[in-house]
Amino acid sequence: MKGIILLIAAASLVVLVALAGGPILERHRRAGDIEVLRTALERSRMAADSCRMVLGWEQEAFLDFNRVVDSLRNRMESFEDPEQGGVPQEIYGEYLESFERYNDSVAAWQARADSLRAMEAACRALVEAHNYLGDSIRRRREALRAENR
């Protein structure tokens, strides 16, 4: 009889510990989840900051290139003589060289503009992912606080 009582008492103690410990373990699991999210948030912030920094450099390089393209366009247009209705024959060869350089630069300008737009979209996506992680952490912290009240 004593053995049965001890067995029932031990089983009851195990059940009570499991019932009491379950919420504590769940809280610790959630706190661990928040820590994992916090680490992901730090990495996300570094990626977004790096992207924005490189984007800034690329924008500066693009603006410099844009000035070169404008200069080539101005140079090409300077060959035209409105009084003669176009480019004088004696400088036509030089005009064609300038025209080809300008056309090549316009194609390169378009490629660089497309690349810059793609980079800007990628940086925007990184910032949005960072913001989403930050919001997730905040929501989980608020849920933990509400449970602890």
Helices and strands as residue ranges (DSSP letters): H 2-78, G 89-91, H 92-148
